[in-house]
Amino acid sequence: MALYGAAAAVLEALERGEGGLKALVYNSRFPHVRQLYALVSETLRYAAVLEKVLSGAGLLQAEKKLSPQLAKVLVYDLLFGKGLKCGGRWKALARRHRARLQAELARLKVQQKVSRNEELLSPAQAASPAASQVPRYVRVNTLKTCVDDVIDFFKRQGYSYLGKAGSVEELRALSGKKFLLDLHLPELLVFPPQTDFHDNLLYTSGHIILQDKASCLPAFLLSPAPGSHVIDACAAPGNKTSHLAAILKNKGQIFAFDMDTKRLATMNTLLMRAGVTGFQLAQQDFLTVDPTEPRYSKVTYILLDPSCSGSGMLSRVPGQEAAVGAQRLRALAAFQRRALAHALRFPALRRLVYSTCSLHREENEDVVWAVLQESGSAFRLVDAFPAWPCRGLAAFPGAESCLRASPADTLTHGFFVAVLEPCGEGAAVPSSLPAAAEEKPQCGEGTEPGAAPKKRKRKKQRVKE
């Protein structure tokens, strides 16, 4: 299915109430889910503006074959996006009306006394999917390359490297073709908001991963030692799994679970492109996994990022957050408590990270506290990453050991992370967590055995940009 047709189908399904945006995108048959997700999100953000432009230009009256959803997608990409770089006959149809559509957009700007497209949006819409203040984060995939080589590559593409950031304000001030090394995570580069790398050679070859900074925290804080056996309990779409593999240096075993066949297929493609080995994907509900099975006897690390309301995601559909009512939150929290309690039953467990992209206390601190109480004195919260500025809500004694993230405070999506370890002899060494952020990995670390840094660098330089 072509991009514009797939986007229109997702919009129609959303209007019929058939599911959330992310689920509908991943359940579509479109091969490039990120591209589809971005197009649908931005079309939704500009929906009110697009309706005015369509009405004023009379496009739906002139082209009876166009559905309202397809018309919105086409006009968004024509006026606000990439200018209809694909689309076949639909592209030709929309371009026939380009002058009328552009004239109607210009009339709206004059009417509202604004000069930029973004200024046509309401404050809520402007802060929605691609919030203008949140930078583009690029995680260097150390399974294929290293930070220094990626920095050199971007320099050759005309970007100016400003060194390691010293504060969040430096990230906020980024503009043009400038970038920084993140102040907290050693393999994360930071570019101005909405910088697009989907067509960049480093992205298409799997050398970089486009992943929000907050989403990098769970694997970073789990910090499994190379050679470890790790479970990624709710794994798709796979960015956190590939991050785990990079930390493991592809030495060890990752068991990744997800219920959806299509999401697993997409995840498999992502992991193969990223050069991940030593992983087993299973279409299975994590709650049905038997912790006493011999194959899991060596599992010492678990990453649990369960289904949640997604209230922290900036790419949510405008108004969708309000639809997450108390009953839905109770159901999600009950599932999350069961999943966390189940994960703590694995006998060799040394460290577990629980994370959500939710802002709700019910899915975060309340879940962690309830499970800790059920476990008695068997597990404890680790004071994870003391340098991180935003801590857990004061929901129980010690909740400040948890981490929170937000667009305003950390320039990321909204996120919650808690690190749990067994008390007593089974505990991991907690001092290993913050130490990982101190130094940037040198070239050659995390690469495949025998891949000498100089040899790999010469090969990389032969790639034409």
N, C-alpha and C positions, 0 to 999 in steps of 0.2 A: 504494500500500500504506500502511495506517495505521501510525502511529508504533509502537505496541506490537507489532503483527504483524511489522513490519520489524526491531525490536530482537530479538524472539524468533528470527527467521530467522538473524540474524547470530550469536546465541549458539549455535544449532544447528550452523551452519557451522564455528564455532570448535571445537566439541566434535568434529566430524568431521575436523578438521585441514585444512580447505580453504584456509587462508590466515591472515594476520595480521589483527588488529582493524581497522587503518586501511584496508587494502586491501578487506576485506569490506564495510566501511561505504561506501567510495567506489564500490564496484561494485554496491551495492544500487540499487534504483530510487527510493529515498526522496528527495524533493526537498530536505529540510533536513538535510544530512549532519552539521552540527555538533550539532544537537539530538539526532540519532540516536547519534552518537559519544559524547556526554556521558551519555546514558541507559544505553547498553550498558556503558560504562566503570564507571559507578557501580554498576550491577547486579552486575557482576563483583566489584567491590571488596567488596560486602556479601553475596556469594554464600553464604558459610558461615553467616552470621546468617540469611539468607532461608531456607535449607534447614531450619534449626531451627524458625523460625516456621511454615513450611509444614507441617512434620511435626507440630508440637505442635497446630496449629489444624485439621489434617486436611483442608486445602483440596482437595488433589488427589483424595482419596477422595470428598469431597462433590461435586466438579465434575469429572466424568469427561472432559468435552470440553477441559479445560485441559491443555496440554502443560506439563511442568516448566519449560521455558524461558519460556513466556508467563506462567506463574504467578509466576515470580521477577520478571519485569519489572513486572507489575501491582502486586505487593505492595511492591516497592521504591518505586515512585512513590506508592503510597498511604501508606506509612508513613514514608519517608525523603525523598521527592522533592516534587513539586508537588501531591500530593493527587488524582491522576487527573483532570486538566483536559480530557483527551480520551479517546477509546477506545470510544465508542458502547456496544454491548451488553456488551463486556468490562468496561467501567467499571461498569456496573450490576451485573454478576455479582460483581465484586470487592467492591463496596460492600455487598452483602448480607452479606458475611462480615467487615465492618470491625470490629465489636465483638470477635469472636473473635481476629482477627489482632492488634488492639491489646492485648488481654489477654495474648496469648502473648508479645508484645514486652515488655510490662511485667514478666511473670514472668521472662523472661531477664535483664532488668536487675536485678531483685531477687536472682536466683540468682548473678549475677556481681558484685553489690554495686557497681553503677555507676548514674549518673543520666543520662548523655548517650548518644545513639545511637553517637557516634564512639568511645566508650569500650568498645563491644562488639567492636571490631576488634582484631586482633593488631597489634603494632607495624609489621610489614611491610605489612599491609593499610592501616593508617592513613596510612602514608607513600606509598601508591600513588596512583591516578590524580589526585585533586585534592589534592595535598599541602597540608596546612593552612597551612604557613608561606609559601607562594608567593603573592604578591599577584595581583590582577587587573590586567593591563596593558591600557591602551587607547591605541592609536595614533591620533592625530588625522589624518584624511585631508585634507591641505592642498590637494588638488585641488578640494575642495568647501567648505572652511571654514578656520578658523585656530584656534590654541591658545586665544587670548583669548576668542573667541566660544564655544568648547566649554566652557571654564571657567565663563563666565557662565551658560550653559544649565544646567549641573549645579548651580550655586548656586541657580538658580530652582527646581530640583527638590528643594531642601532639603539638598544636600550642602555641607559646610564645606571650603573650599579653604585648605590650610595653607602654600601657597607651594612653592618649589623645595626638594627634599630635600637635606640636607647629608651624609647618610650612608646606608648600607644599613640601619643600625639604625633609622633613622626610618621606612623602608619596613616593616620588621618590626613596628613598633609600631602601624601603622595599624589602626583599628577603627571600627565604626559607619559613619556616613555622612560620612567624612572622606576627603580625597584630596590627593595631592601631584603636583607636576611632577617627573619622574624626574631624578636627579642626573647621569645620563650622556647620555641621548638627549633632544633638545630638543622632540620632538613626542609624547612619551610621558607619559600621565597614569597614576597609580598609585592603585588602590583596595584596600580590604581583600580578603583571599582569598575566592573564591567569590561575589563580587558579580556578580549576573546582569544583563547588559544586552541579552540576546537579543531582548527585546520593547521595548527602548528606541527611541524615534523616531530618535535619532541613528544607531543601528546599522542599523535597517531601511532608512534612507535613504542609507546609505553614507557618512555624515559621520565615523563612527569605525570603526576596525577592531580587533577583539579579537584581539590577537597577543602572544604571549609576548615579553618583552624580548630574550631571547637570539636569537629568530627575527628580530628587527629588526636585529641587528648586521650580517648579510651585505650587505644593500642600503645600509645606513648607511656601512659601510666601503668599499664599492665606489665610492660617491659619484660617479656619472657626471655629467658636465657637461651642462646643458640643451642639446638639439640633437644629443646623441650617439646612435650606434647601439649597442644593447646586446643581448646574448644571455642569456636565462634558460634554462639548458640542460635542467634537469629541473624544470619550472615548477609543475605542479599541486600543491596546490589554488589557488595564486595570490596569497597574501598578500604574498610577497616581490616578485612582479611588480607589484602595485599600489603597493607602497612605492617600487620603482624609478621607476614612472611619476610619483609625487609628487615625487621628487627631481629628475627630469627636467623637472618642471612641464608634462608632456604635450608637450614639445618634443623631438622626436627619434623614434626607432624602436626598438621592442622586439620581438625574435624569441623566441618562447616555445615550447618543445618538451616534449611528453610522449607516452608510448606509449598511454595509455588514453583511449578515446573518451569514456567517461562522466566521467572526471576533467576532461577538457578542456571538456566541456559545462558542468560545475559551475563551472569556472574562468572561462569566458566570462561566465556570469551574475554572478559576483562582480566581475569587472573592469568590466562595464557598470554595475553598481550603484555602483561606486566612482568612476565618471566617467572611466575610463581610455580614452584614445584613442591612436592611433598604435602599435597592437600587432598582431602576426600570430601566431596560434596554429597549430601544425603537429603533427599526429599522426605523430610521427617519432622514431625512436631517435636521440639526439644523436650517437652514434658513427657514424651513416651520413650525417651532414651534411658536405658537402664544403667545407672552409675556403676553397678557391680560387674558389668560385662568386662571380660578380660582385655578387650581392645582399648578400654579407657582406663586401665589400671595405672598408666603412667601419666595421665592428664594432671598437670600441676598448675595450669593457668586457664582461666575461663573469662571470656569477654561476653557479657550479656547486655545486649542493646535491644530490648524487646519492643514490640509494637506499642505505640503510645499515641497520644492525641496530636503530636506534631506541632503543638502550639508555639514552639520556639522557632519554627522554620519560617524564614522571611519569604519563601516562595509559596506560601499558602494562598489559597483562593481568597480574595477579599470577602469578608463576612463569614468564611467557613469556621473560623475560630469560635464565633458566637454560637455556632450550632453544636459545639461540644458541651452537652449539658451534664448535670450532676449524675444522671443514671449512667451515661456513657463513661464518665470518669471513674465511677465506682467499679464498673465492669473491667475497665482497663487496669485499674489498680489491683483488683483481685487476681487477674491474670499475671500481672507483674510480680506480685507477692509469691504466687505459686512457682513462677519461673525462677525467681531468686532463691527461694527455699530449696527447690529441686537442684539448682546448680551447686549449692553448698553441701550436697550429699555425696559428691564425688570424693572417694576416699583419700586420694593423694593430693588434693587441692592445696596449693600454697598461696595463691593470690587470685582474687576475682575482681573485675571491674564491672560495675553496674552503671549504665548510662541511658539517658533518654534525650530526645530533642523536644522536651516538654518544659513549660514554665510552671506547671501546676505542682504545688506541694503534695497533693494526693498521689501523684505518680513518682515522686522523688523522695524527699525526706521521710514522708509517712510510710512508704514502702520499705525503705531501708530500716527504719526504726522498728517496724512491726516484725520483720524477719530477724533482726538482731535479738529482739526480745524472745522470739520463739526458739532461737538457737541457744539460749542461756548464755554461758560464758565461753562457748566454743569458738566464736569469731569476734573480731574487733574491727573498728574503723581505723584506717591508716590516715594520718594527717598528710594527705597527698599534696605534693607540689606547693609548699609554703609560699613560694614567690608569686603564685597566682592570686590576683587581687580580689576576686569575687568568691565568697564562701557560701556554704549552705545556709538556709534560713534557720533561725533559732527555734526549730521545732522540737528538739530534744537535746539533752546534754551531750556535747561533742559533735553536734551537727555542723559546726564550723570546719570540721575535717573534710567535708564534702566540697566540691567545686560547682560553681555556677558560671554561666557565660551569657552575655547579652550584647546586642548591637551597640547600646549606649556605653557600656563599661569596658567591653573587651573587643569591640569591633568584629563580632562574629555572630553567627546564628545563636539563638537561645539554646542552652544546653545544661545538662546536669550530669555530674560524674561522682561516683563514690567508689573507693577502693577498700575491699575487705580482705582480711587475712585471718587464718586460724590462730588462736592463742596457743602459746606454748611451743613445743618442739617443731611443729610443722610449719611455722611461720617463715616467710621469705625475709630477706634482708631489706628493711624498708629504706635504708640509706641509698639504695641503688636508684630510687625513683627520681629525686631532683638532680642527682649528679649527671644524669644523661643529658640534661639541658645545658650543661656548662660549656661543652666544646663542640665545634663543628666536626663531623666525621671526615677523616682524610680520604682522598681518592684511593680506591682499592678496597676500602672496608665495605662489606656487604655484597661484593661482587662474587661471581661464581669462582670456584677454585681454579687457580691457574691464570685468571684474567689479570695480568699485570697492568697497573695503572697507565704506564706510558704506552703500552701497546694498544689499550682500549682508547686512549686519547687520540692517537694517530688515526685510528679507524674512524673516530667520531669527526675529526676534522675533514675527512674526505667526503663527508655527507654534504651535498650542495643544499643551500638554504632556498 
